[in-house]
Amino acid sequence: MTKQDYLKRLCTPEGIIAALAIDQRGALKRMMGETISAAQISEFKSLISHSLTPYASSILLDPEFGWQAATQRAQQCGLIMAYEKTGYDKSVAGRYPDLIDDVSVYRLKEQGAEAVKLLIYFDIDAPKAVNDRKAAFVERVASECNAEQLPLFLEILTYDGEVEDKRELAQSKPRKVIEAMKFFADKRFGVDVLKVEVPVVMQYVEGFSDDVLYNQSEAQAYFKAQSEATALPFIFLSAGVSAELFQQTLEFAHAAGSRFNGVLCGRATWADGATCYKTQGVSAAQQWLATQGVQNIRELLAVLKRTATPLK
């Protein structure tokens, strides 16, 4: 099979990527408490996979806690596996990525993965030496993916190494996101799908908040510029916002002329299920996923059918 064959497997019949993300590790531990065991993390991921993949075109999992969940997914649901370690080494500047020690693209494919996801923290304004090291890192992973003919999903999380104030970060975010997309769209990186943030912080957009940093026309222009930044397929991540806000964001993006190709949606779909699991146990989590969780993903699918652009 070629990369294109695998990509089709990860899409809806209409060609939209409607993927569910549950590759969280560090973030999930923070949500559920540091005392949660590896077995419990694996169990919770399996509950999500069993309950929600009948409605998703594919699921993103991690090889550390996700293989059991992979076996619980619906038959039509494709499998994307994360390759990077969670987080980054905070003892050195640069937010450098690292790969899981006992994993390779060959091994992921051998165990059933149909695509590989790599996350990278990126600041277009970081020193050249920092960004060049990250560029070489992506090139190495892309070479592995090309050898195995597995699609590479590159997730870019932007940051500013010099700024911590939320409003200042929100002001620089559009340029950071768009320029990062342009940077990694270069053919040398071998990226098949970009998984990216929306180019604005929606909580600062006129009509979404009283604390306005971008008026409606400015925000729409940023979404349009993002869409025009690359010819590569790109999908949005949910970044932990509520299900309602994420759906509203997709509607706004579409109205602005964004030709995004789908989503890889995580916490916006299942976050409250984690709370149920933590406080009330397995049965409560199953009940929540079977009701509110299913409602969240079905509503998201309905929005995607109206807003997302199918892959060619």
Contacts in CASP RR format, 6 or more apart in sequence:
PFRMAT RR
TARGET T0000
AUTHOR 0000-0000-0000
METHOD contacts of the structure
MODEL  1
MTKQDYLKRLCTPEGIIAALAIDQRGALKRMMGETISAAQISEFKSLISH
SLTPYASSILLDPEFGWQAATQRAQQCGLIMAYEKTGYDKSVAGRYPDLI
DDVSVYRLKEQGAEAVKLLIYFDIDAPKAVNDRKAAFVERVASECNAEQL
PLFLEILTYDGEVEDKRELAQSKPRKVIEAMKFFADKRFGVDVLKVEVPV
VMQYVEGFSDDVLYNQSEAQAYFKAQSEATALPFIFLSAGVSAELFQQTL
EFAHAAGSRFNGVLCGRATWADGATCYKTQGVSAAQQWLATQGVQNIREL
LAVLKRTATPLK
1 149 0 8 1.000
2 149 0 8 1.000
3 145 0 8 1.000
3 149 0 8 1.000
3 150 0 8 1.000
3 151 0 8 1.000
3 192 0 8 1.000
6 114 0 8 1.000
6 115 0 8 1.000
6 149 0 8 1.000
6 150 0 8 1.000
6 151 0 8 1.000
7 115 0 8 1.000
7 151 0 8 1.000
7 192 0 8 1.000
7 193 0 8 1.000
7 311 0 8 1.000
8 15 0 8 1.000
9 58 0 8 1.000
9 78 0 8 1.000
9 114 0 8 1.000
10 17 0 8 1.000
10 19 0 8 1.000
10 57 0 8 1.000
10 58 0 8 1.000
10 78 0 8 1.000
10 80 0 8 1.000
10 114 0 8 1.000
10 115 0 8 1.000
10 151 0 8 1.000
11 17 0 8 1.000
11 18 0 8 1.000
11 57 0 8 1.000
11 58 0 8 1.000
11 310 0 8 1.000
11 311 0 8 1.000
12 18 0 8 1.000
12 57 0 8 1.000
14 305 0 8 1.000
14 310 0 8 1.000
15 261 0 8 1.000
15 310 0 8 1.000
15 311 0 8 1.000
16 57 0 8 1.000
16 261 0 8 1.000
16 262 0 8 1.000
16 304 0 8 1.000
16 305 0 8 1.000
16 308 0 8 1.000
16 309 0 8 1.000
16 310 0 8 1.000
16 311 0 8 1.000
17 57 0 8 1.000
17 58 0 8 1.000
17 193 0 8 1.000
17 233 0 8 1.000
17 235 0 8 1.000
17 261 0 8 1.000
17 262 0 8 1.000
17 263 0 8 1.000
17 264 0 8 1.000
17 308 0 8 1.000
17 311 0 8 1.000
18 55 0 8 1.000
18 56 0 8 1.000
18 57 0 8 1.000
18 58 0 8 1.000
18 262 0 8 1.000
18 263 0 8 1.000
18 300 0 8 1.000
18 301 0 8 1.000
18 304 0 8 1.000
18 308 0 8 1.000
19 56 0 8 1.000
19 57 0 8 1.000
19 58 0 8 1.000
19 59 0 8 1.000
19 60 0 8 1.000
19 80 0 8 1.000
19 235 0 8 1.000
19 262 0 8 1.000
19 263 0 8 1.000
19 264 0 8 1.000
19 265 0 8 1.000
20 48 0 8 1.000
20 52 0 8 1.000
20 53 0 8 1.000
20 56 0 8 1.000
20 58 0 8 1.000
20 59 0 8 1.000
20 60 0 8 1.000
20 264 0 8 1.000
20 265 0 8 1.000
20 266 0 8 1.000
20 269 0 8 1.000
20 270 0 8 1.000
20 297 0 8 1.000
21 59 0 8 1.000
21 60 0 8 1.000
21 237 0 8 1.000
21 238 0 8 1.000
21 264 0 8 1.000
21 265 0 8 1.000
21 266 0 8 1.000
22 45 0 8 1.000
22 48 0 8 1.000
22 49 0 8 1.000
22 59 0 8 1.000
22 60 0 8 1.000
22 61 0 8 1.000
22 66 0 8 1.000
22 69 0 8 1.000
22 266 0 8 1.000
22 270 0 8 1.000
23 60 0 8 1.000
23 61 0 8 1.000
23 62 0 8 1.000
23 66 0 8 1.000
23 81 0 8 1.000
23 82 0 8 1.000
23 117 0 8 1.000
24 31 0 8 1.000
24 62 0 8 1.000
24 86 0 8 1.000
24 266 0 8 1.000
24 267 0 8 1.000
25 41 0 8 1.000
25 62 0 8 1.000
25 64 0 8 1.000
25 65 0 8 1.000
25 86 0 8 1.000
26 86 0 8 1.000
26 87 0 8 1.000
27 86 0 8 1.000
27 267 0 8 1.000
28 36 0 8 1.000
28 41 0 8 1.000
28 44 0 8 1.000
28 274 0 8 1.000
29 36 0 8 1.000
29 41 0 8 1.000
31 267 0 8 1.000
31 271 0 8 1.000
31 274 0 8 1.000
31 275 0 8 1.000
31 278 0 8 1.000
32 40 0 8 1.000
32 41 0 8 1.000
32 44 0 8 1.000
32 274 0 8 1.000
32 277 0 8 1.000
32 278 0 8 1.000
33 278 0 8 1.000
36 278 0 8 1.000
38 65 0 8 1.000
40 277 0 8 1.000
41 65 0 8 1.000
42 65 0 8 1.000
42 66 0 8 1.000
42 68 0 8 1.000
42 69 0 8 1.000
43 68 0 8 1.000
43 282 0 8 1.000
44 274 0 8 1.000
44 277 0 8 1.000
44 285 0 8 1.000
45 61 0 8 1.000
45 65 0 8 1.000
45 66 0 8 1.000
45 68 0 8 1.000
45 69 0 8 1.000
46 66 0 8 1.000
46 68 0 8 1.000
46 69 0 8 1.000
46 72 0 8 1.000
47 277 0 8 1.000
47 282 0 8 1.000
47 285 0 8 1.000
47 286 0 8 1.000
47 289 0 8 1.000
48 69 0 8 1.000
48 270 0 8 1.000
48 289 0 8 1.000
49 59 0 8 1.000
49 61 0 8 1.000
49 69 0 8 1.000
49 70 0 8 1.000
49 72 0 8 1.000
49 73 0 8 1.000
50 72 0 8 1.000
50 73 0 8 1.000
51 286 0 8 1.000
51 289 0 8 1.000
51 290 0 8 1.000
51 293 0 8 1.000
51 294 0 8 1.000
52 269 0 8 1.000
52 270 0 8 1.000
52 289 0 8 1.000
52 293 0 8 1.000
52 294 0 8 1.000
52 297 0 8 1.000
53 59 0 8 1.000
53 72 0 8 1.000
53 73 0 8 1.000
53 74 0 8 1.000
53 77 0 8 1.000
54 74 0 8 1.000
54 77 0 8 1.000
55 294 0 8 1.000
55 297 0 8 1.000
55 298 0 8 1.000
55 301 0 8 1.000
56 74 0 8 1.000
56 77 0 8 1.000
56 297 0 8 1.000
57 76 0 8 1.000
57 77 0 8 1.000
57 78 0 8 1.000
58 77 0 8 1.000
58 78 0 8 1.000
58 79 0 8 1.000
58 80 0 8 1.000
58 114 0 8 1.000
58 115 0 8 1.000
59 69 0 8 1.000
59 70 0 8 1.000
59 73 0 8 1.000
59 77 0 8 1.000
59 78 0 8 1.000
59 79 0 8 1.000
59 80 0 8 1.000
60 80 0 8 1.000
60 81 0 8 1.000
60 82 0 8 1.000
60 117 0 8 1.000
60 153 0 8 1.000
60 264 0 8 1.000
61 67 0 8 1.000
61 69 0 8 1.000
61 70 0 8 1.000
61 79 0 8 1.000
61 80 0 8 1.000
61 81 0 8 1.000
61 82 0 8 1.000
62 81 0 8 1.000
62 82 0 8 1.000
62 86 0 8 1.000
63 81 0 8 1.000
63 82 0 8 1.000
63 100 0 8 1.000
63 103 0 8 1.000
63 108 0 8 1.000
63 111 0 8 1.000
64 100 0 8 1.000
67 111 0 8 1.000
70 79 0 8 1.000
70 81 0 8 1.000
70 111 0 8 1.000
70 112 0 8 1.000
73 79 0 8 1.000
78 114 0 8 1.000
79 112 0 8 1.000
79 113 0 8 1.000
79 114 0 8 1.000
79 115 0 8 1.000
80 113 0 8 1.000
80 114 0 8 1.000
80 115 0 8 1.000
80 116 0 8 1.000
80 117 0 8 1.000
80 153 0 8 1.000
80 264 0 8 1.000
81 108 0 8 1.000
81 113 0 8 1.000
81 115 0 8 1.000
81 116 0 8 1.000
81 117 0 8 1.000
82 116 0 8 1.000
82 117 0 8 1.000
82 118 0 8 1.000
82 119 0 8 1.000
83 99 0 8 1.000
83 100 0 8 1.000
83 103 0 8 1.000
83 105 0 8 1.000
83 108 0 8 1.000
83 116 0 8 1.000
83 117 0 8 1.000
83 118 0 8 1.000
83 141 0 8 1.000
84 97 0 8 1.000
84 98 0 8 1.000
84 99 0 8 1.000
84 100 0 8 1.000
84 118 0 8 1.000
84 119 0 8 1.000
84 120 0 8 1.000
85 97 0 8 1.000
85 98 0 8 1.000
85 99 0 8 1.000
85 100 0 8 1.000
88 94 0 8 1.000
88 95 0 8 1.000
88 96 0 8 1.000
88 97 0 8 1.000
88 98 0 8 1.000
88 121 0 8 1.000
89 96 0 8 1.000
89 98 0 8 1.000
93 130 0 8 1.000
94 121 0 8 1.000
94 126 0 8 1.000
94 130 0 8 1.000
94 161 0 8 1.000
95 121 0 8 1.000
95 123 0 8 1.000
95 159 0 8 1.000
96 130 0 8 1.000
96 133 0 8 1.000
96 134 0 8 1.000
96 137 0 8 1.000
97 118 0 8 1.000
97 119 0 8 1.000
97 120 0 8 1.000
97 121 0 8 1.000
97 134 0 8 1.000
97 137 0 8 1.000
99 141 0 8 1.000
104 144 0 8 1.000
105 116 0 8 1.000
105 141 0 8 1.000
105 144 0 8 1.000
105 145 0 8 1.000
105 147 0 8 1.000
105 148 0 8 1.000
105 150 0 8 1.000
106 144 0 8 1.000
106 147 0 8 1.000
106 148 0 8 1.000
108 116 0 8 1.000
108 150 0 8 1.000
109 148 0 8 1.000
109 150 0 8 1.000
113 150 0 8 1.000
114 150 0 8 1.000
114 151 0 8 1.000
115 150 0 8 1.000
115 151 0 8 1.000
115 152 0 8 1.000
115 153 0 8 1.000
115 192 0 8 1.000
115 193 0 8 1.000
116 141 0 8 1.000
116 144 0 8 1.000
116 145 0 8 1.000
116 150 0 8 1.000
116 151 0 8 1.000
116 152 0 8 1.000
116 153 0 8 1.000
117 153 0 8 1.000
117 154 0 8 1.000
117 155 0 8 1.000
117 195 0 8 1.000
117 264 0 8 1.000
118 138 0 8 1.000
118 141 0 8 1.000
118 152 0 8 1.000
118 153 0 8 1.000
118 154 0 8 1.000
118 155 0 8 1.000
119 155 0 8 1.000
119 157 0 8 1.000
120 134 0 8 1.000
120 137 0 8 1.000
120 138 0 8 1.000
120 154 0 8 1.000
120 155 0 8 1.000
120 156 0 8 1.000
120 157 0 8 1.000
121 157 0 8 1.000
121 158 0 8 1.000
121 159 0 8 1.000
122 131 0 8 1.000
122 134 0 8 1.000
122 156 0 8 1.000
122 157 0 8 1.000
122 158 0 8 1.000
122 159 0 8 1.000
122 180 0 8 1.000
122 183 0 8 1.000
122 184 0 8 1.000
123 130 0 8 1.000
123 131 0 8 1.000
123 158 0 8 1.000
123 159 0 8 1.000
123 160 0 8 1.000
123 161 0 8 1.000
123 176 0 8 1.000
124 131 0 8 1.000
124 158 0 8 1.000
124 175 0 8 1.000
124 176 0 8 1.000
124 179 0 8 1.000
124 180 0 8 1.000
124 183 0 8 1.000
125 160 0 8 1.000
125 162 0 8 1.000
125 176 0 8 1.000
126 161 0 8 1.000
131 183 0 8 1.000
135 183 0 8 1.000
135 189 0 8 1.000
138 154 0 8 1.000
138 184 0 8 1.000
138 189 0 8 1.000
138 191 0 8 1.000
139 188 0 8 1.000
139 189 0 8 1.000
139 190 0 8 1.000
141 152 0 8 1.000
142 152 0 8 1.000
142 189 0 8 1.000
142 190 0 8 1.000
142 191 0 8 1.000
145 151 0 8 1.000
145 152 0 8 1.000
145 190 0 8 1.000
145 192 0 8 1.000
146 190 0 8 1.000
151 192 0 8 1.000
151 193 0 8 1.000
152 190 0 8 1.000
152 191 0 8 1.000
152 192 0 8 1.000
152 193 0 8 1.000
153 191 0 8 1.000
153 192 0 8 1.000
153 193 0 8 1.000
153 194 0 8 1.000
153 195 0 8 1.000
153 264 0 8 1.000
154 184 0 8 1.000
154 189 0 8 1.000
154 191 0 8 1.000
154 193 0 8 1.000
154 194 0 8 1.000
154 195 0 8 1.000
155 195 0 8 1.000
155 196 0 8 1.000
155 237 0 8 1.000
155 264 0 8 1.000
156 177 0 8 1.000
156 180 0 8 1.000
156 181 0 8 1.000
156 184 0 8 1.000
156 194 0 8 1.000
156 195 0 8 1.000
156 196 0 8 1.000
156 197 0 8 1.000
157 197 0 8 1.000
158 173 0 8 1.000
158 176 0 8 1.000
158 177 0 8 1.000
158 180 0 8 1.000
158 197 0 8 1.000
159 176 0 8 1.000
160 168 0 8 1.000
160 169 0 8 1.000
160 172 0 8 1.000
160 176 0 8 1.000
163 169 0 8 1.000
163 172 0 8 1.000
166 201 0 8 1.000
167 204 0 8 1.000
167 213 0 8 1.000
169 201 0 8 1.000
170 200 0 8 1.000
170 201 0 8 1.000
170 204 0 8 1.000
170 213 0 8 1.000
171 213 0 8 1.000
173 197 0 8 1.000
173 199 0 8 1.000
173 200 0 8 1.000
173 201 0 8 1.000
174 199 0 8 1.000
174 200 0 8 1.000
174 222 0 8 1.000
174 225 0 8 1.000
174 226 0 8 1.000
177 196 0 8 1.000
177 197 0 8 1.000
177 198 0 8 1.000
177 199 0 8 1.000
177 226 0 8 1.000
178 199 0 8 1.000
178 222 0 8 1.000
178 225 0 8 1.000
178 226 0 8 1.000
178 229 0 8 1.000
180 196 0 8 1.000
181 194 0 8 1.000
181 196 0 8 1.000
181 226 0 8 1.000
181 229 0 8 1.000
181 230 0 8 1.000
181 234 0 8 1.000
182 229 0 8 1.000
182 230 0 8 1.000
184 191 0 8 1.000
184 194 0 8 1.000
185 191 0 8 1.000
185 194 0 8 1.000
185 229 0 8 1.000
185 230 0 8 1.000
185 231 0 8 1.000
185 232 0 8 1.000
191 232 0 8 1.000
192 232 0 8 1.000
192 233 0 8 1.000
193 232 0 8 1.000
193 233 0 8 1.000
193 234 0 8 1.000
193 235 0 8 1.000
193 261 0 8 1.000
194 230 0 8 1.000
194 232 0 8 1.000
194 233 0 8 1.000
194 234 0 8 1.000
194 235 0 8 1.000
195 234 0 8 1.000
195 235 0 8 1.000
195 236 0 8 1.000
195 237 0 8 1.000
195 264 0 8 1.000
196 226 0 8 1.000
196 234 0 8 1.000
196 235 0 8 1.000
196 236 0 8 1.000
196 237 0 8 1.000
197 236 0 8 1.000
197 237 0 8 1.000
197 239 0 8 1.000
198 223 0 8 1.000
198 226 0 8 1.000
198 236 0 8 1.000
198 239 0 8 1.000
198 249 0 8 1.000
198 253 0 8 1.000
199 222 0 8 1.000
199 223 0 8 1.000
199 225 0 8 1.000
199 226 0 8 1.000
200 214 0 8 1.000
200 219 0 8 1.000
200 222 0 8 1.000
200 223 0 8 1.000
201 213 0 8 1.000
202 208 0 8 1.000
202 241 0 8 1.000
202 245 0 8 1.000
202 248 0 8 1.000
202 249 0 8 1.000
202 252 0 8 1.000
203 209 0 8 1.000
203 211 0 8 1.000
204 211 0 8 1.000
204 212 0 8 1.000
204 213 0 8 1.000
204 214 0 8 1.000
205 212 0 8 1.000
205 213 0 8 1.000
205 214 0 8 1.000
205 216 0 8 1.000
205 219 0 8 1.000
205 252 0 8 1.000
206 212 0 8 1.000
206 214 0 8 1.000
206 215 0 8 1.000
206 216 0 8 1.000
206 219 0 8 1.000
207 216 0 8 1.000
208 245 0 8 1.000
208 248 0 8 1.000
214 222 0 8 1.000
219 252 0 8 1.000
219 256 0 8 1.000
220 252 0 8 1.000
220 255 0 8 1.000
220 256 0 8 1.000
220 257 0 8 1.000
221 256 0 8 1.000
223 252 0 8 1.000
223 253 0 8 1.000
223 256 0 8 1.000
223 257 0 8 1.000
223 258 0 8 1.000
224 256 0 8 1.000
224 257 0 8 1.000
224 258 0 8 1.000
226 258 0 8 1.000
227 234 0 8 1.000
227 257 0 8 1.000
227 258 0 8 1.000
227 259 0 8 1.000
227 260 0 8 1.000
233 261 0 8 1.000
233 311 0 8 1.000
234 260 0 8 1.000
234 261 0 8 1.000
235 260 0 8 1.000
235 261 0 8 1.000
235 262 0 8 1.000
235 263 0 8 1.000
235 264 0 8 1.000
236 249 0 8 1.000
236 250 0 8 1.000
236 253 0 8 1.000
236 260 0 8 1.000
236 262 0 8 1.000
236 263 0 8 1.000
236 264 0 8 1.000
237 263 0 8 1.000
237 264 0 8 1.000
237 265 0 8 1.000
237 266 0 8 1.000
238 246 0 8 1.000
238 263 0 8 1.000
238 264 0 8 1.000
238 265 0 8 1.000
238 266 0 8 1.000
238 267 0 8 1.000
238 268 0 8 1.000
238 269 0 8 1.000
240 266 0 8 1.000
240 267 0 8 1.000
240 268 0 8 1.000
240 271 0 8 1.000
241 249 0 8 1.000
241 268 0 8 1.000
242 268 0 8 1.000
243 268 0 8 1.000
243 269 0 8 1.000
243 296 0 8 1.000
243 299 0 8 1.000
243 300 0 8 1.000
245 268 0 8 1.000
246 263 0 8 1.000
246 265 0 8 1.000
246 268 0 8 1.000
246 300 0 8 1.000
247 299 0 8 1.000
247 300 0 8 1.000
247 303 0 8 1.000
250 260 0 8 1.000
250 263 0 8 1.000
250 303 0 8 1.000
250 304 0 8 1.000
250 307 0 8 1.000
250 308 0 8 1.000
251 303 0 8 1.000
251 306 0 8 1.000
251 307 0 8 1.000
253 260 0 8 1.000
253 307 0 8 1.000
254 306 0 8 1.000
254 307 0 8 1.000
254 308 0 8 1.000
259 309 0 8 1.000
260 307 0 8 1.000
260 308 0 8 1.000
260 309 0 8 1.000
261 308 0 8 1.000
261 309 0 8 1.000
261 310 0 8 1.000
261 311 0 8 1.000
262 304 0 8 1.000
262 308 0 8 1.000
262 309 0 8 1.000
263 300 0 8 1.000
263 304 0 8 1.000
263 308 0 8 1.000
265 297 0 8 1.000
265 300 0 8 1.000
268 296 0 8 1.000
268 300 0 8 1.000
269 293 0 8 1.000
269 296 0 8 1.000
269 297 0 8 1.000
269 300 0 8 1.000
270 289 0 8 1.000
270 293 0 8 1.000
270 296 0 8 1.000
272 288 0 8 1.000
272 292 0 8 1.000
273 285 0 8 1.000
273 288 0 8 1.000
273 289 0 8 1.000
273 292 0 8 1.000
273 293 0 8 1.000
274 285 0 8 1.000
276 284 0 8 1.000
276 285 0 8 1.000
276 287 0 8 1.000
276 288 0 8 1.000
277 284 0 8 1.000
277 285 0 8 1.000
END
